[in-house]
Amino acid sequence: MSLKDKILSADDLPRKPLIVPEWGITKEDDGWIRGLTGTERDAYESSVRQFKGQQMVVKLENVRARLVSLCLVDGEGVRVFTDKEVKDLGAKSGRVLDRLFDQAAALSGLTADQVEELAEGFGGAQSDEAGTG
């Protein structure tokens, strides 16, 4: 097997059983929370920081639900929520989403400082929490 084949065939996405008693998910085989792929992480980071003309705007609307939706997968590894369903997921308990967000960030290699940096948008960026942009 070539080096490239070894790299591409490696199952390198960390994951842990999804246990959310608040949602009735109590068995380890119901689903998983997994880390982001490189492509998913880039897309997520891009979705948080957007430009309006010359100014960077931080888009915080459903920031937790967006990350969690990318990381929740069923037993087959298929995403549970589509991008169009993020708003539905965002309507769930903020406490639960916070907990899952922290797990998803850790599994994706996003440190607390990196998450904070994303939210701050590098200095003078304006927040677009209302999602108007």
Secondary structure, DSSP 8 states (H G I E B T S, - for coil): --HHHHHHH-----EEE--BGGGTB-STTS-EEE---HHHHHHHHHHHEEEETTEEEE--TTHHHHHHHHHEE-TTS-BSS-GGGHHHHHTS-HHHHHHHHHHHHHHTT--HHHHHHHHHTSSS-EE-TT---
